[in-house]
Amino acid sequence: MKLNTYLHFNGNCEEAMNYYADVLGGDITMMMPFKDAPEEVRKDLPESVYELIMHSTLEIGDRAILASDFVSDKEPFNNGNNFAVSINTDDEDEAIAIFNGLSEEGKVLMPLEPAFWGGKFGMLCDKFGVNWMLSLNDNSHA
């Protein structure tokens, strides 16, 4: 299992990640705007968010900072909900147990379901108000 910090930004994700790369000396290995997502992901989004960042990865040594611009119709952006703990795992039973455990008495923001990039992905806010993202890696090509 791998844990990373996932940051959300209010329309300035690309600027922030470039800044962190400069300051921390890391390499940006992913910077995907919403416009590059598959149509099934974009279909419910307004065109005004297409230039915003859907996902980015800044690798610093053996660690990473993950980030995106905050786009939600369920809650507004504000300082305090602009981060999440991201868990990546290769074990489906572990992924389901962690997701179900953390969502108990919490709120599922996105069910743990198949993702267009492979594997499964889900998001939740636990009973303590901490946001979590869970990714089950796709090992079908391993």
N, CA, C and O atoms as a MOPAC input file, in Angstrom:
PM7 MOZYME 1SCF
protein

 N      0.85400 1    -1.16600 1     0.00000 1
 C      0.00000 1     0.00000 1     0.00000 1
 C      0.90500 1     1.23600 1     0.00000 1
 O      1.95900 1     1.24700 1     0.63500 1
 N      0.48000 1     2.26500 1    -0.71600 1
 C      1.22700 1     3.51000 1    -0.78900 1
 C      0.29600 1     4.66700 1    -0.43900 1
 O     -0.81200 1     4.75900 1    -0.96700 1
 N      0.75300 1     5.55800 1     0.46400 1
 C     -0.02200 1     6.72600 1     0.86400 1
 C      0.63700 1     7.98300 1     0.32000 1
 O      1.85600 1     8.13100 1     0.40700 1
 N     -0.15800 1     8.88900 1    -0.24100 1
 C      0.31700 1    10.17500 1    -0.74200 1
 C     -0.65000 1    11.26800 1    -0.32100 1
 O     -1.81700 1    11.00600 1    -0.03000 1
 N     -0.15300 1    12.48400 1    -0.29400 1
 C     -1.01500 1    13.64100 1    -0.07200 1
 C     -1.59400 1    14.05900 1    -1.41300 1
 O     -0.87800 1    14.12000 1    -2.41300 1
 N     -2.89300 1    14.34700 1    -1.43500 1
 C     -3.57300 1    14.80800 1    -2.64100 1
 C     -4.12600 1    16.19200 1    -2.34700 1
 O     -4.95700 1    16.36000 1    -1.45400 1
 N     -3.66300 1    17.18100 1    -3.10000 1
 C     -4.07900 1    18.56400 1    -2.89900 1
 C     -5.10300 1    18.99200 1    -3.95000 1
 O     -5.03800 1    18.56900 1    -5.10400 1
 N     -6.04100 1    19.82800 1    -3.53900 1
 C     -6.99300 1    20.42500 1    -4.46200 1
 C     -6.75900 1    21.93100 1    -4.49800 1
 O     -6.47300 1    22.55400 1    -3.47500 1
 N     -6.88500 1    22.50300 1    -5.69200 1
 C     -6.67200 1    23.93200 1    -5.88100 1
 C     -7.89700 1    24.55400 1    -6.52600 1
 O     -8.70500 1    23.87200 1    -7.15700 1
 N     -8.01500 1    25.85700 1    -6.35500 1
 C     -9.17100 1    26.58600 1    -6.85100 1
 C     -8.85500 1    27.24300 1    -8.19200 1
 O     -8.92600 1    28.46400 1    -8.32400 1
 N     -8.49900 1    26.40700 1    -9.20600 1
 C     -8.23900 1    26.91100 1   -10.54700 1
 C     -6.78800 1    27.22100 1   -10.83300 1
 O     -6.46800 1    27.65500 1   -11.93900 1
 N     -5.88800 1    27.01500 1    -9.87000 1
 C     -4.47900 1    27.32800 1   -10.08100 1
 C     -3.56300 1    26.14500 1    -9.80100 1
 O     -2.43100 1    26.32600 1    -9.35000 1
 N     -4.04500 1    24.94100 1   -10.06500 1
 C     -3.27300 1    23.72500 1    -9.81400 1
 C     -1.96900 1    23.71300 1   -10.61200 1
 O     -0.90700 1    23.42800 1   -10.05800 1
 N     -2.04000 1    24.01800 1   -11.90000 1
 C     -0.83600 1    23.96500 1   -12.73300 1
 C      0.23000 1    24.92600 1   -12.21100 1
 O      1.40400 1    24.56800 1   -12.12500 1
 N     -0.17800 1    26.13300 1   -11.86700 1
 C      0.75600 1    27.11600 1   -11.32700 1
 C      1.37500 1    26.61600 1   -10.01600 1
 O      2.58600 1    26.71300 1    -9.81700 1
 N      0.53800 1    26.08400 1    -9.13300 1
 C      1.03000 1    25.61000 1    -7.83600 1
 C      1.99600 1    24.44000 1    -7.99400 1
 O      3.03700 1    24.40400 1    -7.33700 1
 N      1.66200 1    23.48600 1    -8.85900 1
 C      2.53800 1    22.32000 1    -9.01900 1
 C      3.87000 1    22.70900 1    -9.65100 1
 O      4.90600 1    22.15500 1    -9.28500 1
 N      3.86300 1    23.65500 1   -10.59500 1
 C      5.12300 1    24.14400 1   -11.16600 1
 C      5.96200 1    24.83900 1   -10.09000 1
 O      7.18200 1    24.68600 1   -10.05200 1
 N      5.30800 1    25.59100 1    -9.23200 1
 C      5.98900 1    26.26200 1    -8.12100 1
 C      6.62700 1    25.23200 1    -7.18200 1
 O      7.79500 1    25.35900 1    -6.81600 1
 N      5.84700 1    24.20500 1    -6.79300 1
 C      6.38300 1    23.18700 1    -5.89400 1
 C      7.53600 1    22.42700 1    -6.54900 1
 O      8.51000 1    22.08300 1    -5.88100 1
 N      7.43000 1    22.16500 1    -7.84800 1
 C      8.52100 1    21.48100 1    -8.55700 1
 C      9.79100 1    22.32800 1    -8.51400 1
 O     10.88200 1    21.79800 1    -8.30400 1
 N      9.65700 1    23.63500 1    -8.71200 1
 C     10.81500 1    24.52500 1    -8.66200 1
 C     11.41300 1    24.56600 1    -7.25400 1
 O     12.62700 1    24.44800 1    -7.09000 1
 N     10.57500 1    24.72900 1    -6.26000 1
 C     11.05100 1    24.87200 1    -4.88600 1
 C     11.59300 1    23.55700 1    -4.33300 1
 O     12.62900 1    23.54700 1    -3.66700 1
 N     10.90700 1    22.45400 1    -4.59900 1
 C     11.28100 1    21.16600 1    -4.01200 1
 C     12.21900 1    20.34500 1    -4.88900 1
 O     12.75900 1    19.33300 1    -4.44100 1
 N     12.41700 1    20.77300 1    -6.13700 1
 C     13.33100 1    20.06500 1    -7.01900 1
 C     12.79700 1    18.78300 1    -7.60500 1
 O     13.58100 1    17.92100 1    -8.00200 1
 N     11.49000 1    18.62800 1    -7.67200 1
 C     10.90000 1    17.40800 1    -8.20800 1
 C     10.60200 1    17.50400 1    -9.69100 1
 O     10.87300 1    18.51600 1   -10.33800 1
 N     10.03300 1    16.41800 1   -10.21700 1
 C      9.65800 1    16.33900 1   -11.63000 1
 C      8.16000 1    16.12300 1   -11.75800 1
 O      7.60100 1    15.22900 1   -11.12200 1
 N      7.50600 1    16.93800 1   -12.58100 1
 C      6.08600 1    16.73900 1   -12.86700 1
 C      5.99300 1    15.64200 1   -13.92300 1
 O      6.46400 1    15.81000 1   -15.04700 1
 N      5.38400 1    14.52500 1   -13.55400 1
 C      5.28300 1    13.38400 1   -14.46600 1
 C      3.89400 1    13.24400 1   -15.08000 1
 O      3.68800 1    12.42200 1   -15.97300 1
 N      2.93200 1    14.05600 1   -14.59800 1
 C      1.57200 1    14.03600 1   -15.14400 1
 C      0.95500 1    15.40400 1   -14.92800 1
 O      1.02800 1    15.96200 1   -13.83300 1
 N      0.34400 1    15.94800 1   -15.98400 1
 C     -0.40800 1    17.19400 1   -15.87500 1
 C     -1.53900 1    17.09000 1   -16.89600 1
 O     -1.38800 1    17.51900 1   -18.04000 1
 N     -2.66700 1    16.52400 1   -16.48400 1
 C     -3.77700 1    16.22600 1   -17.39200 1
 C     -4.94000 1    17.18300 1   -17.17900 1
 O     -5.57300 1    17.15100 1   -16.12400 1
 N     -5.23700 1    18.03700 1   -18.15800 1
 C     -6.42900 1    18.88700 1   -18.05000 1
 C     -7.69900 1    18.07400 1   -18.31000 1
 O     -7.65800 1    17.01600 1   -18.93800 1
 N     -8.82300 1    18.58900 1   -17.81600 1
 C    -10.10100 1    17.90300 1   -18.01400 1
 C    -10.40300 1    17.69300 1   -19.49800 1
 O    -11.05600 1    16.71300 1   -19.85600 1
 N     -9.94000 1    18.59900 1   -20.36800 1
 C    -10.23100 1    18.47100 1   -21.79800 1
 C     -9.62700 1    17.20500 1   -22.39500 1
 O    -10.08600 1    16.74400 1   -23.44000 1
 N     -8.60500 1    16.63200 1   -21.75400 1
 C     -7.97200 1    15.41700 1   -22.25600 1
 C     -8.58200 1    14.13900 1   -21.68900 1
 O     -8.14700 1    13.03900 1   -22.02900 1
 N     -9.58100 1    14.27700 1   -20.83100 1
 C    -10.26800 1    13.10800 1   -20.27200 1
 C    -11.20700 1    12.51500 1   -21.31700 1
 O    -11.61900 1    13.21300 1   -22.24400 1
 N    -11.54700 1    11.24100 1   -21.17700 1
 C    -12.51300 1    10.63800 1   -22.10700 1
 C    -13.86700 1    11.35800 1   -22.05900 1
 O    -14.22500 1    11.97000 1   -21.05200 1
 N    -14.59500 1    11.27300 1   -23.14500 1
 C    -15.88800 1    11.94600 1   -23.27500 1
 C    -16.84300 1    11.57900 1   -22.13900 1
 O    -17.57600 1    12.44300 1   -21.65800 1
 N    -16.85200 1    10.31000 1   -21.69600 1
 C    -17.78300 1     9.92000 1   -20.62900 1
 C    -17.49500 1    10.65100 1   -19.32300 1
 O    -18.38900 1    10.79800 1   -18.49000 1
 N    -16.26900 1    11.10800 1   -19.13400 1
 C    -15.92100 1    11.89300 1   -17.94600 1
 C    -16.30000 1    13.35500 1   -18.15700 1
 O    -16.79900 1    13.99800 1   -17.23300 1
 N    -16.07600 1    13.88900 1   -19.34800 1
 C    -16.32300 1    15.30300 1   -19.65400 1
 C    -17.79800 1    15.63000 1   -19.85200 1
 O    -18.19100 1    16.78600 1   -19.68800 1
 N    -18.61600 1    14.65900 1   -20.19700 1
 C    -19.99300 1    14.93400 1   -20.63500 1
 C    -20.82900 1    15.72200 1   -19.63100 1
 O    -21.71900 1    16.47000 1   -20.03600 1
 N    -20.57100 1    15.57700 1   -18.35200 1
 C    -21.36600 1    16.28200 1   -17.34800 1
 C    -20.66700 1    17.53300 1   -16.81600 1
 O    -21.14700 1    18.16900 1   -15.87700 1
 N    -19.53800 1    17.87800 1   -17.42000 1
 C    -18.78400 1    19.04300 1   -16.95300 1
 C    -19.01200 1    20.24500 1   -17.86300 1
 O    -19.13700 1    20.08700 1   -19.07700 1
 N    -19.06800 1    21.43500 1   -17.29100 1
 C    -19.16300 1    22.62900 1   -18.14200 1
 C    -17.83500 1    22.85800 1   -18.86700 1
 O    -16.77200 1    22.54900 1   -18.32800 1
 N    -17.89400 1    23.39200 1   -20.07100 1
 C    -16.67700 1    23.64900 1   -20.83700 1
 C    -15.73700 1    24.60000 1   -20.11400 1
 O    -14.54100 1    24.62500 1   -20.40600 1
 N    -16.24800 1    25.36900 1   -19.19200 1
 C    -15.41700 1    26.33400 1   -18.46000 1
 C    -14.33900 1    25.66300 1   -17.61200 1
 O    -13.38400 1    26.32100 1   -17.20000 1
 N    -14.47700 1    24.36900 1   -17.34800 1
 C    -13.45600 1    23.67400 1   -16.53700 1
 C    -12.48000 1    22.86500 1   -17.39700 1
 O    -11.54500 1    22.27500 1   -16.85700 1
 N    -12.67000 1    22.82400 1   -18.70200 1
 C    -11.84000 1    21.97600 1   -19.57000 1
 C    -10.34900 1    22.27900 1   -19.46700 1
 O     -9.53700 1    21.36200 1   -19.58800 1
 N     -9.96300 1    23.53000 1   -19.24800 1
 C     -8.54700 1    23.89000 1   -19.14800 1
 C     -7.99000 1    23.64400 1   -17.75000 1
 O     -6.77600 1    23.69400 1   -17.55400 1
 N     -8.85600 1    23.38200 1   -16.78000 1
 C     -8.39200 1    23.10000 1   -15.42300 1
 C     -7.75900 1    21.71500 1   -15.36500 1
 O     -7.97100 1    20.89000 1   -16.25400 1
 N     -6.98300 1    21.46500 1   -14.31700 1
 C     -6.23100 1    20.22100 1   -14.19300 1
 C     -7.06300 1    19.14600 1   -13.49400 1
 O     -7.52400 1    19.33300 1   -12.36900 1
 N     -7.24500 1    18.01800 1   -14.18200 1
 C     -7.96400 1    16.87300 1   -13.62800 1
 C     -7.06700 1    16.06400 1   -12.71000 1
 O     -7.52000 1    15.56500 1   -11.68000 1
 N     -5.78700 1    15.92900 1   -13.07600 1
 C     -4.83600 1    15.19500 1   -12.23500 1
 C     -3.41300 1    15.59600 1   -12.59300 1
 O     -3.07100 1    15.77000 1   -13.76200 1
 N     -2.59700 1    15.73700 1   -11.56400 1
 C     -1.16900 1    15.97800 1   -11.76700 1
 C     -0.37600 1    15.21000 1   -10.71400 1
 O     -0.86700 1    14.92900 1    -9.62100 1
 N      0.84800 1    14.88300 1   -11.06800 1
 C      1.74600 1    14.17100 1   -10.16500 1
 C      3.09600 1    14.86400 1   -10.17800 1
 O      3.67800 1    15.09600 1   -11.23700 1
 N      3.58400 1    15.19000 1    -9.00000 1
 C      4.91800 1    15.74000 1    -8.80700 1
 C      5.71400 1    14.71600 1    -8.02100 1
 O      5.42500 1    14.45900 1    -6.85200 1
 N      6.72000 1    14.13100 1    -8.66500 1
 C      7.55100 1    13.13200 1    -7.99300 1
 C      8.78800 1    13.79300 1    -7.42500 1
 O      9.49600 1    14.53300 1    -8.10800 1
 N      9.02800 1    13.50600 1    -6.15100 1
 C     10.17400 1    14.04400 1    -5.42700 1
 C     10.84700 1    12.85900 1    -4.74700 1
 O     10.38300 1    12.38800 1    -3.70800 1
 N     11.93700 1    12.38000 1    -5.32900 1
 C     12.56500 1    11.16800 1    -4.80200 1
 C     11.59600 1    10.00900 1    -4.89300 1
 O     11.03400 1     9.74600 1    -5.95600 1
 N     11.39500 1     9.30700 1    -3.77300 1
 C     10.46600 1     8.17700 1    -3.76300 1
 C      9.08200 1     8.57500 1    -3.23400 1
 O      8.27800 1     7.71000 1    -2.88500 1
 N      8.81300 1     9.85700 1    -3.17600 1
 C      7.52100 1    10.37100 1    -2.71800 1
 C      6.84000 1    11.14000 1    -3.84500 1
 O      7.45800 1    11.47200 1    -4.85700 1
 N      5.55100 1    11.41200 1    -3.64600 1
 C      4.81800 1    12.17000 1    -4.66200 1
 C      3.78900 1    13.07100 1    -4.00300 1
 O      3.23800 1    12.75100 1    -2.95000 1
 N      3.54300 1    14.19900 1    -4.64300 1
 C      2.41000 1    15.05100 1    -4.31400 1
 C      1.47100 1    14.95400 1    -5.50800 1
 O      1.87100 1    15.20300 1    -6.64500 1
 N      0.23000 1    14.59200 1    -5.24600 1
 C     -0.79300 1    14.48000 1    -6.27900 1
 C     -1.72700 1    15.67300 1    -6.13300 1
 O     -1.94500 1    16.16100 1    -5.02300 1
 N     -2.27800 1    16.14600 1    -7.24300 1
 C     -3.12200 1    17.33400 1    -7.14800 1
 C     -4.07600 1    17.45600 1    -8.32900 1
 O     -3.89300 1    16.82500 1    -9.37100 1
 N     -5.10900 1    18.29400 1    -8.13500 1
 C     -6.04900 1    18.63700 1    -9.20200 1
 C     -6.72700 1    19.94200 1    -8.84100 1
 O     -6.64700 1    20.41000 1    -7.70600 1
 N     -7.39800 1    20.52200 1    -9.82800 1
 C     -8.26700 1    21.64900 1    -9.53200 1
 C     -9.57000 1    21.09300 1    -8.98400 1
 O    -10.03600 1    20.04200 1    -9.42500 1
 N    -10.15100 1    21.78800 1    -8.03300 1
 C    -11.35600 1    21.34700 1    -7.33700 1
 C    -12.57700 1    21.66200 1    -8.18900 1
 O    -12.88800 1    22.82700 1    -8.43800 1
 N    -13.26300 1    20.61900 1    -8.63200 1
 C    -14.49000 1    20.76200 1    -9.42100 1
 C    -15.52300 1    19.84400 1    -8.77700 1
 O    -15.40400 1    18.62000 1    -8.84700 1
 N    -16.53100 1    20.43500 1    -8.15400 1
 C    -17.52700 1    19.62600 1    -7.45500 1
 C    -18.86900 1    20.33200 1    -7.44500 1
 O    -18.94800 1    21.54600 1    -7.25200 1
 N    -19.92100 1    19.55900 1    -7.65500 1
 C    -21.26600 1    20.11600 1    -7.50000 1
 C    -21.85700 1    19.69000 1    -6.15700 1
 O    -23.01300 1    19.99000 1    -5.85800 1
 N    -21.05000 1    18.98200 1    -5.33900 1
 C    -21.52500 1    18.49400 1    -4.04700 1
 C    -21.09100 1    19.37200 1    -2.88700 1
 O    -21.75200 1    19.39500 1    -1.84900 1
 N    -19.99200 1    20.09200 1    -3.04700 1
 C    -19.50100 1    20.95100 1    -1.97900 1
 C    -18.64800 1    22.05800 1    -2.57500 1
 O    -18.02300 1    21.86800 1    -3.61800 1
 N    -18.61800 1    23.21700 1    -1.92000 1
 C    -17.80100 1    24.32200 1    -2.42900 1
 C    -16.33600 1    24.15000 1    -2.03500 1
 O    -16.01700 1    23.45800 1    -1.06900 1
 N    -15.45800 1    24.78600 1    -2.79200 1
 C    -14.04300 1    24.81000 1    -2.42300 1
 C    -13.86300 1    25.75700 1    -1.25300 1
 O    -14.40700 1    26.86200 1    -1.24900 1
 N    -13.10500 1    25.32700 1    -0.26700 1
 C    -12.66000 1    26.23300 1     0.78900 1
 C    -11.43100 1    25.63300 1     1.44200 1
 O    -11.21300 1    24.42200 1     1.40700 1
 N    -10.63800 1    26.49800 1     2.03200 1
 C     -9.47100 1    25.98900 1     2.72700 1
 C     -9.94200 1    25.05900 1     3.82900 1
 O    -10.80100 1    25.41600 1     4.63600 1
 N     -9.38400 1    23.88800 1     3.85500 1
 C     -9.80600 1    22.86900 1     4.81600 1
 C    -10.30500 1    21.62700 1     4.10500 1
 O    -10.14600 1    20.52100 1     4.62000 1
 N    -10.91000 1    21.78500 1     2.92200 1
 C    -11.30800 1    20.59500 1     2.17200 1
 C    -10.48700 1    20.48400 1     0.89400 1
 O    -10.88900 1    19.80800 1    -0.05300 1
 N     -9.33100 1    21.15100 1     0.87000 1
 C     -8.52500 1    21.15000 1    -0.34200 1
 C     -7.39700 1    20.12500 1    -0.31300 1
 O     -6.39900 1    20.28200 1    -1.01700 1
 N     -7.54500 1    19.08500 1     0.48900 1
 C     -6.55900 1    18.01600 1     0.50000 1
 C     -7.25400 1    16.68800 1     0.78800 1
 O     -8.37400 1    16.64300 1     1.29500 1
 N     -6.56100 1    15.62500 1     0.45100 1
 C     -7.04300 1    14.28000 1     0.76200 1
 C     -5.83700 1    13.38000 1     0.94300 1
 O     -4.74800 1    13.68000 1     0.45500 1
 N     -6.03300 1    12.28400 1     1.64000 1
 C     -5.01300 1    11.25200 1     1.71300 1
 C     -5.34600 1    10.25600 1     0.60700 1
 O     -6.46300 1     9.74300 1     0.53300 1
 N     -4.37100 1     9.99200 1    -0.24500 1
 C     -4.55300 1     9.08000 1    -1.37200 1
 C     -3.90400 1     7.73900 1    -1.05700 1
 O     -2.72700 1     7.67900 1    -0.70000 1
 N     -4.67400 1     6.66700 1    -1.19000 1
 C     -4.17300 1     5.31100 1    -0.95200 1
 C     -4.18700 1     4.55500 1    -2.27000 1
 O     -5.20600 1     4.52100 1    -2.96000 1
 N     -3.06300 1     3.94900 1    -2.61900 1
 C     -2.96500 1     3.06800 1    -3.78400 1
 C     -2.65400 1     1.66500 1    -3.29000 1
 O     -1.77700 1     1.47300 1    -2.44800 1
 N     -3.37700 1     0.69000 1    -3.81800 1
 C     -3.13000 1    -0.68900 1    -3.43000 1
 C     -3.31600 1    -1.61300 1    -4.63400 1
 O     -4.02100 1    -1.27600 1    -5.58500 1
 N     -2.68300 1    -2.76900 1    -4.57900 1
 C     -2.81500 1    -3.78900 1    -5.62000 1
 C     -3.79700 1    -4.88300 1    -5.21500 1
 O     -4.11100 1    -5.75800 1    -6.02200 1
 N     -4.28000 1    -4.84600 1    -3.98600 1
 C     -5.09800 1    -5.91800 1    -3.42100 1
 C     -6.56300 1    -5.47900 1    -3.34800 1
 O     -6.90900 1    -4.58000 1    -2.58200 1
 N     -7.41900 1    -6.11900 1    -4.14800 1
 C     -8.83300 1    -5.70800 1    -4.20700 1
 C     -9.53800 1    -5.89200 1    -2.87100 1
 O    -10.30800 1    -5.02300 1    -2.46200 1
 N     -9.29200 1    -7.01000 1    -2.17600 1
 C     -9.93600 1    -7.22200 1    -0.87500 1
 C     -9.53100 1    -6.12200 1     0.11100 1
 O    -10.36100 1    -5.61600 1     0.86500 1
 N     -8.24900 1    -5.76100 1     0.09500 1
 C     -7.76500 1    -4.68900 1     0.95600 1
 C     -8.42800 1    -3.36600 1     0.58500 1
 O     -8.85200 1    -2.61800 1     1.46500 1
 N     -8.51900 1    -3.07400 1    -0.70900 1
 C     -9.13300 1    -1.82600 1    -1.17400 1
 C    -10.58100 1    -1.72300 1    -0.70000 1
 O    -10.99500 1    -0.67900 1    -0.19500 1
 N    -11.34400 1    -2.78600 1    -0.85800 1
 C    -12.75600 1    -2.78500 1    -0.45800 1
 C    -12.88600 1    -2.63000 1     1.05000 1
 O    -13.72900 1    -1.87000 1     1.52500 1
 N    -12.05300 1    -3.34700 1     1.80900 1
 C    -12.10900 1    -3.26800 1     3.27100 1
 C    -11.76600 1    -1.86300 1     3.75900 1
 O    -12.43200 1    -1.33900 1     4.65200 1
 N    -10.73800 1    -1.25400 1     3.18200 1
 C    -10.34400 1     0.09700 1     3.58600 1
 C    -11.44300 1     1.09300 1     3.21700 1
 O    -11.82100 1     1.92800 1     4.03900 1
 N    -11.95500 1     1.01300 1     1.99600 1
 C    -12.99200 1     1.94200 1     1.54700 1
 C    -14.23600 1     1.82400 1     2.43100 1
 O    -14.77400 1     2.83200 1     2.89000 1
 N    -14.68600 1     0.59900 1     2.66400 1
 C    -15.87800 1     0.38800 1     3.49400 1
 C    -15.64400 1     0.83700 1     4.93000 1
 O    -16.52500 1     1.42700 1     5.55600 1
 N    -14.45300 1     0.55400 1     5.44500 1
 C    -14.14400 1     0.94600 1     6.81900 1
 C    -14.11200 1     2.45100 1     6.99700 1
 O    -14.69500 1     2.98000 1     7.94400 1
 N    -13.43200 1     3.14700 1     6.09100 1
 C    -13.32700 1     4.60200 1     6.20500 1
 C    -14.65100 1     5.31100 1     5.92700 1
 O    -14.88900 1     6.39600 1     6.45600 1
 N    -15.50800 1     4.71900 1     5.11000 1
 C    -16.78200 1     5.37700 1     4.79600 1
 C    -17.86100 1     5.12600 1     5.85100 1
 O    -18.92000 1     5.75400 1     5.81800 1
 N    -17.59700 1     4.21800 1     6.77800 1
 C    -18.55100 1     3.95300 1     7.85200 1
 C    -18.77000 1     5.23100 1     8.66200 1
 O    -17.81000 1     5.81200 1     9.16800 1
 N    -20.00000 1     5.66400 1     8.78600 1
 C    -20.40300 1     6.89900 1     9.45600 1
 C    -19.88100 1     8.14900 1     8.74600 1
 O    -19.99200 1     9.25700 1     9.27000 1
 N    -19.30800 1     7.96600 1     7.54500 1
 C    -18.82800 1     9.08700 1     6.75600 1
 C    -19.72800 1     9.30400 1     5.55700 1
 O    -20.90500 1     8.94400 1     5.57400 1
 N    -19.15600 1     9.90100 1     4.50600 1
 C    -19.93700 1    10.20500 1     3.30800 1
 C    -19.14600 1     9.77000 1     2.07400 1
 O    -18.02000 1    10.21900 1     1.86000 1
 N    -19.74400 1     8.89200 1     1.26700 1
 C    -19.12000 1     8.47800 1     0.01100 1
 C    -19.34100 1     9.58900 1    -1.01000 1
 O    -20.48000 1     9.94700 1    -1.31100 1
 N    -18.24600 1    10.13100 1    -1.54000 1
 C    -18.32000 1    11.18500 1    -2.54500 1
 C    -18.31900 1    10.60500 1    -3.95000 1
 O    -18.91900 1    11.16900 1    -4.86600 1
 N    -17.63800 1     9.47300 1    -4.11400 1
 C    -17.59500 1     8.75200 1    -5.39000 1
 C    -17.39600 1     7.27600 1    -5.04300 1
 O    -16.38300 1     6.92900 1    -4.43600 1
 N    -18.32500 1     6.40500 1    -5.40500 1
 C    -18.19900 1     4.99100 1    -5.06500 1
 C    -16.91800 1     4.38200 1    -5.65600 1
 O    -16.39900 1     4.87000 1    -6.65900 1
 N    -16.42600 1     3.33600 1    -5.03900 1
 C    -15.26200 1     2.60800 1    -5.54700 1
 C    -15.73300 1     1.79700 1    -6.75600 1
 O    -16.35800 1     0.74600 1    -6.61800 1
 N    -15.41700 1     2.31700 1    -7.94100 1
 C    -15.89900 1     1.74200 1    -9.19900 1
 C    -14.78500 1     1.72100 1   -10.23100 1
 O    -13.75800 1     2.37500 1   -10.04900 1
 N    -14.97900 1     0.97200 1   -11.31900 1
 C    -13.96300 1     0.96300 1   -12.37900 1
 C    -13.67100 1     2.38100 1   -12.88500 1
 O    -14.57200 1     3.20600 1   -13.03800 1
 N    -12.38500 1     2.63300 1   -13.13700 1
 C    -11.92800 1     3.94100 1   -13.60900 1
 C    -11.46900 1     3.82400 1   -15.05600 1
 O    -11.00400 1     2.76700 1   -15.48300 1
 N    -11.60300 1     4.92000 1   -15.81400 1
 C    -11.24600 1     4.86900 1   -17.23400 1
 C     -9.76100 1     4.59500 1   -17.45200 1
 O     -9.38000 1     4.12400 1   -18.52400 1
 N     -8.92100 1     4.87600 1   -16.46900 1
 C     -7.47800 1     4.63600 1   -16.61700 1
 C     -7.08200 1     3.23500 1   -16.16700 1
 O     -5.90500 1     2.87700 1   -16.21300 1
 N     -8.04800 1     2.44800 1   -15.73700 1
 C     -7.78900 1     1.07900 1   -15.29300 1
 C     -7.95000 1     0.96300 1   -13.78400 1
 O     -7.84700 1     1.95700 1   -13.06500 1
 N     -8.19600 1    -0.22400 1   -13.31800 1
 C     -8.39800 1    -0.42700 1   -11.89100 1
 C     -9.71100 1     0.16900 1   -11.41800 1
 O    -10.66900 1     0.28300 1   -12.18300 1
 N     -9.74300 1     0.54700 1   -10.15500 1
 C    -10.93400 1     1.15300 1    -9.56100 1
 C    -10.51700 1     2.38400 1    -8.77400 1
 O     -9.36600 1     2.51400 1    -8.35700 1
 N    -11.47800 1     3.29000 1    -8.57600 1
 C    -11.20700 1     4.53000 1    -7.85900 1
 C    -12.46100 1     4.95100 1    -7.10600 1
 O    -13.57800 1     4.78200 1    -7.59500 1
 N    -12.26600 1     5.50100 1    -5.91300 1
 C    -13.37100 1     6.03000 1    -5.13200 1
 C    -12.89000 1     7.12600 1    -4.19000 1
 O    -11.70600 1     7.20600 1    -3.86300 1
 N    -13.83200 1     7.97500 1    -3.75700 1
 C    -13.50500 1     9.06100 1    -2.83300 1
 C    -14.55100 1     9.10300 1    -1.72500 1
 O    -15.72100 1     8.78700 1    -1.94100 1
 N    -14.10700 1     9.50000 1    -0.53700 1
 C    -15.01400 1     9.60500 1     0.58900 1
 C    -14.50200 1    10.61600 1     1.59400 1
 O    -13.33300 1    11.00200 1     1.57200 1
 N    -15.38400 1    11.03300 1     2.46500 1
 C    -15.03300 1    11.86300 1     3.60200 1
 C    -15.39000 1    11.04200 1     4.83900 1
 O    -16.54200 1    10.64500 1     5.01100 1
 N    -14.39800 1    10.78600 1     5.70500 1
 C    -14.66600 1     9.92900 1     6.85600 1
 C    -15.42500 1    10.67900 1     7.95700 1
 O    -15.69000 1    11.87500 1     7.83200 1
 N    -15.76700 1     9.97800 1     9.01700 1
 C    -16.58200 1    10.56200 1    10.08700 1
 C    -15.86900 1    11.68900 1    10.81900 1
 O    -16.50100 1    12.41800 1    11.58400 1
 N    -14.56400 1    11.84800 1    10.60000 1
 C    -13.80800 1    12.91600 1    11.23700 1
 C    -13.61100 1    14.11700 1    10.30800 1
 O    -12.97000 1    15.09800 1    10.68500 1
 N    -14.17100 1    14.03600 1     9.08100 1
 C    -14.05100 1    15.12700 1     8.13100 1
 C    -12.80100 1    15.07900 1     7.27200 1
 O    -12.49000 1    16.05300 1     6.58600 1
 N    -12.07500 1    13.96500 1     7.29300 1
 C    -10.87100 1    13.80800 1     6.47600 1
 C    -11.25900 1    13.19600 1     5.13300 1
 O    -11.97200 1    12.19300 1     5.08400 1
 N    -10.78700 1    13.80200 1     4.04700 1
 C    -11.06400 1    13.29500 1     2.70300 1
 C    -10.04100 1    12.22200 1     2.32700 1
 O     -8.85000 1    12.35700 1     2.60400 1
 N    -10.52700 1    11.15900 1     1.69400 1
 C     -9.70000 1    10.03300 1     1.26400 1
 C     -9.99200 1     9.71500 1    -0.19700 1
 O    -11.12700 1     9.84000 1    -0.65700 1
 N     -8.95800 1     9.30400 1    -0.91500 1
 C     -9.08700 1     8.81400 1    -2.29300 1
 C     -8.44800 1     7.43000 1    -2.30500 1
 O     -7.34400 1     7.24900 1    -1.79000 1
 N     -9.12900 1     6.46400 1    -2.88300 1
 C     -8.60200 1     5.10800 1    -2.91000 1
 C     -8.51300 1     4.61800 1    -4.34300 1
 O     -9.49300 1     4.65500 1    -5.08700 1
 N     -7.33300 1     4.16100 1    -4.72200 1
 C     -7.10100 1     3.62300 1    -6.06400 1
 C     -6.67700 1     2.17000 1    -5.95300 1
 O     -5.71900 1     1.83700 1    -5.25500 1
 N     -7.40500 1     1.31100 1    -6.65300 1
 C     -7.01000 1    -0.09000 1    -6.81000 1
 C     -6.31100 1    -0.17700 1    -8.14400 1
 O     -6.92300 1     0.04200 1    -9.18900 1
 N     -5.03400 1    -0.49600 1    -8.11400 1
 C     -4.24300 1    -0.55200 1    -9.32900 1
 C     -4.73800 1    -1.65800 1   -10.25500 1
 O     -5.18300 1    -2.70900 1    -9.79400 1
 N     -4.65900 1    -1.41800 1   -11.55700 1
 C     -5.03500 1    -2.40200 1   -12.57300 1
 C     -3.83600 1    -3.29700 1   -12.84200 1
 O     -2.85300 1    -2.86200 1   -13.44200 1
 N     -3.91300 1    -4.53300 1   -12.40300 1
 C     -2.80000 1    -5.46500 1   -12.59800 1
 C     -3.07800 1    -6.45100 1   -13.71400 1
 O     -2.39800 1    -7.47200 1   -13.81900 1
 N     -4.07500 1    -6.16300 1   -14.55800 1
 C     -4.42400 1    -7.10300 1   -15.62000 1
 C     -3.35800 1    -7.16500 1   -16.70600 1
 O     -3.32900 1    -8.10900 1   -17.49600 1
 N     -2.47400 1    -6.15300 1   -16.75100 1
 C     -1.42900 1    -6.13100 1   -17.78300 1
 C     -0.07800 1    -6.53200 1   -17.21500 1
 O      0.93100 1    -6.48100 1   -17.91800 1
 N     -0.05000 1    -6.93000 1   -15.94900 1
 C      1.23000 1    -7.25900 1   -15.30100 1
 C      1.75800 1    -8.59900 1   -15.75700 1
 O      2.82200 1    -9.02800 1   -15.31100 1

